[in-house]
Amino acid sequence: MQDEQSSETYDMTPAPVPPQTAMAESVVEYAAPRAELPDRALLVPADHESPTKRCGFLLIALIFLFCPAFKFASIQVPGGYLSWLLAYNAPAHPGVDQNGYQVGGKLFADTFSSGTVPASPYSYVGWMWVVTKDGWFYPKYPLGLPVIDAILIWIGGREHGVNWAYLVSPYSVALSLLAMFLMTRLAAGSFAGFVAMVLLGMSPATMILANNSNSHAPCLAFVTWGALFVIWWWQHGGWWRGFMGGVLLGYAVTIRYTDGLLLAPLLFACLTRVRWRSGKSWIRCGVPLLGWAIPCVLLVAYNYGAMGAITGYDTTNESTGFSWENFAAKWQFMLSQMHDVGLFFVLPLSLLGLLLLVRWSWKLGTFMLLWFVPGTLLYTSYYWGLNTHGVSYLRFFLTVFPPAIFAVAWLMHFAERRVEEMAIPAKRQAAAVALSLLVIVGSAFLVKSISKDNLNVSACIAIAAVIALIPAGIIGSGAGVTRPIAAGVVLAIAAGVATYQNVGGLERDFTINANLAYVGEQVYSTLPKRNAAGAPAVLFADGRQLLNYLQFKGDYECYSPDAFTQRGGRQRIRKEDQDAPNPLQGERIEKAKALYAGKSDADLAKECDKITQTALKEGRRVYALVTRTERDWFRKTFVAETLNATKVAWWRDPVQMSPVAKTALNNMGAARWWLGYAEKRDWELWEIRLKGG
């Protein structure tokens, strides 16, 4: 049997496969390639939060930001952050920067261009405008904010749109804080998000700029929401998230050119998400960059077509105003301003947090560093701002505050996470009770001494008991109690001191803007809009403050009386080095030199009279807005013998500046003369007519 079995031979050759079956197997083998891997998502090792907690904190954040003030049972309930900001808001501003943005927006609403050709070489044109070779004037600033103002004018018309433009900044800040909350809670939870939101909102730079109709607050909104959408796309994908993030960051460039530096963190997010060997992944990860490029390309095309330059700053040489020499001269000043004003009490924590964040999540940490570091270094090397204290200098750094505050909130959250929950020994609880009693006694005496006996014993003990909760909570409770107490102390110091120190600035700006808005309403309600031929009235008024605003408020052909004096001419031609960066364009200075060369005050007064006579003969109305102290000088200098001047309206500023506001105004140094006056002024509006007319 065994021999027979061993003698058998077996054919090991596989049986022939029919041709059709072989082809089918071959098709199956080559038709099933390896599945394409998804893009590399951002993984953030954050703690899980229940939907209830997330929705609850979101509701609290929305109430904090947008709750209006209201009355309940004859009790006035204060509103949220936005309501508080709007209490200091008035629809006017005297600044030259604001003139460039807003008058440019009004022109864009009418003509889809921010450019204009003045009626006369002596016409008032804001200092932040540049002239082209063919005589057109454009704001040197990018087009983004003027377009926003134009949209509001399209929606509300001149009657409402002009006033709505002054709401852009406060609403932008409120939206920025909401983005700050949502961004921070992605990594550190909702409580940390609320802390970050309050820290950003109560920064002196944020508070003051929230009612300033320039570019900083709107740019902050576009930057924060753009970064938030990019992070959402980085985590969850979805081309629309990436495209929206890119568009928002790109539009920020159309508001402030230097925020083009945010291309660095955007590019980093795209490169760390892409699958390098997948063409489709490259396309998906290029969507945010496409969104960023669209507004930037449109801006460059507009600038080049209008001004023949990539940016308006090229015409003033300010785009070359960044240097190592400036950085070496200003870095200490920058740090002092950032620490003492911009990020008061939290700047060291922010720097520590940014560095530790890289260790916790190298992608998210690098993103925040690329957001914070380049912009900070760039503006430290800028030619302008040395020894210009406070918000006037720190406004340039506003859009780099969010990553620094993000790092502070994250650091406070994860410092507590390292403290493990543990059973509290009885000895520790007893020590907390004893310490609390000692703190209550000591604090009661301290409070009574500070109050100079204005508080009774019960009130002093109550305040001392609240103070004693801090050491009691830290020593006698677990880590879950320690974090909110510690964060609350930091938040109270940073926000409380900043608010206390900047109430004067808020009241100063409100008083100046409210009085200016009242002037604008008086002029707007008195002067005719245009004559039958569609020509505007002629208005003579102070170019330092009034015309910057009145050019936006109404349709007037504006002239400053100073433009018809040698003193005013000298202000236009002051510049030593034509190649050095300077806010005033060199070409405008050369044109002013040629215009004023060889002319005396008498010659210039004749030029003024010629403009007045021509306008009156064309059937247009001519007005002069002066203070009571300027009235006699203006009539003597510019109202010729062939003219009559009739007072048609007069009023006094309605709002008196408070003592703290006056202090804040005086602290601005020479810049205060460009903004307003501490005392009420008496105004007179005169109409100038031909004698016998």
C-alpha positions, 0 to 999 in steps of 0.5 A: 500500500505504501509502495503503491502510494509512494510510486504515484506521481502528482501533476502540480501544474495549475489547471488552465484558466479560461481566457475570459476568467483570467481577463476578469481577474486581471480587471479586478486586480487593476481596478481596485487601487489603494484608497486615497488618504484624506488630507492631514487634519489639525488634531488639537488634544483639547478636553471634551466639553458637553453640548450643554456646557458649550451652548451655555457658555455661548449664550453667556458670551452672546449676552455679554456682547450684544445684550441691549440696555433695558428697564425692568420694574423702574430699574435700569439694567445695563446692557452688554459690551456693545451697548457700553461701547455705543454709549460713547459713540457719536457719528463724527470724527475730525481725523485726517485718516478718517477723512481718507477712508470715508470721503473715499467711500462716499466717492466710491458709492457715487462713481465706483472710484475713490478718486476725485479732481478738485475744483480748484488748486486751493480746494481742501483735500485731506492730508492722506490723499495722493495726487497722480500725474493727471491731477486726480487725488486718491486716498493712499489707504487701501480700498477695503474700508471705503467699500464697506462705507459705500455699501452702507451708503447704498443701503441707507442712502446719504441720510442714514448711510453716513451715520451708519459708517460710524457704527462699523468699528464698534460692531467690528470689535464686538464680532471680533470678541465673539471670534476670539471666544470661539477660537480659544475654546477650540483649544482650552474650553469655553471658560478660557474662551470667555476669559480671552474674549474679555481680555481682548475687549478690555484692552485699552487699544480695543476700547479706544479704537472701537469708536474710532472710524478708521481701519483698525477695528474692521481689520481686527474683525476680518483677521479674527474671523478669517483665522477662525475659519482657517482653523475650522477648515484645518480641523474639519475640512470643507472647501467652503470653510477654507475659501471663506477663511482665505477671503476674509484674511485677503480682505483684511489686506484691502483694509490694512496692507501689512496684514498681508503678513497673515499669508504666512500662517495661512500658507503654513496651515495649507502645507501641513494639511496637504498630502504631498503625493496627491494632486487632488489634495493639493487642489483642495489645500489650495482653495484657501490661498485662492480665496486670499488671492482674489481680493488682493489681486483686485486691490493691486489691479485697482491701485495700479490702474488708479495711481500707477503703484501697487499701494498708495504708500509707494507714492509717499515712500512709507512702504520703505519706512521699515529698517533695522535702525528703526527696530534697534531704536524702538524695541524697548519703547515697543515692549514698554507700550505693549506691557503697560498699555496694550496687553497690560499685566498679561504680556509676559504670560502671553509670551510664555504661553506662545512658546509652551503652546508649540510643545502642546500642539506644534501646528497650532502653536506655530500658526499662532507664532506666525500670526504674532511675531512677524507683525510685531517685528515689522511695526517695531521697525516702522519709521513712525511712532517713537515716543508716541505713547498709548493707543496712537502707537499701539493701534498698529499692533491691534491685529496681533493681540488675538494670538497673544491673548489666546496663549494667555487663556490657554496657559491659564487653562492648562496650568490648572490641568496639571494640578490633579484632583485629590482628596483634601486632608483635614489638616489642609481644610483646617489651615484654609479656615484659619487663614480665611479668618486671619485674612478677614480680620486683616482685610477688614482693618485695611478696608476701613483704613482705606475708606477713611471710616466711610464704611461701617463695620458690617460693610468692611467685614463683608468686603473682607470676607469676599477677599478671603474667598481667594486664599480659602478657595485655593488652599482648601478646595480642589483644582476645579475651583482654583482655576476660575479664582486665579483666572478671575484675579488676573482678569480683574486686574488686567481689565479693571485697571485698563478700564479705569485708566481709559475712561477719560479717553472714552469721554474725551473722544465722545465729547469731541465727536458729539460736538462735531456731529452737532456742528455737522447736523446744523450745517447739513440742515441749513446749507442747500444740497445742490443748485438747479444745475447740480453744483454744490454750495461753497463752504469755508471752514477750518481744515484742521478738524471740521472739513475732514468730517464735513466733506463726508457729511455733505456735498460741499465744495470745501475750502480752508481759510488757511489755504489763502494765507502764507501760514497755511501754505508753509504747512503744506510744503514742510518737508526736508528730504523728498525721498524719506518716508513721510505721510504727505506725498512729495508730489503734493508738496512740490505742487504746493510750492509752485502754487504759493511761490511769490504770493503774499497774503493779499494775493492769496486773499484775492484768489479767495475772492475770485473763487467766491465771486465765480461761484456766486455768478454761477448761481451757487451759494457761499457759506463760511463756518467760523467760531465767534473768535474767528468771525472778525478776522474772516470777514476782514480778510476774505469778505471783499467790499463787493460782498455782504455777509449775513449770519444765518445760524449760530449755536454752542457746543452741546456737550461739556468735556469732563475733568478726566476727559480734559486730562486725557486730551492734555496727555495727547500733547501736540496731537490734541490740536488736531482733535478738538478743544476742552471747552465749548465753542460758539459757532456762527454760520454766515452766508456770503452774497454779492451786494445788491444781489 
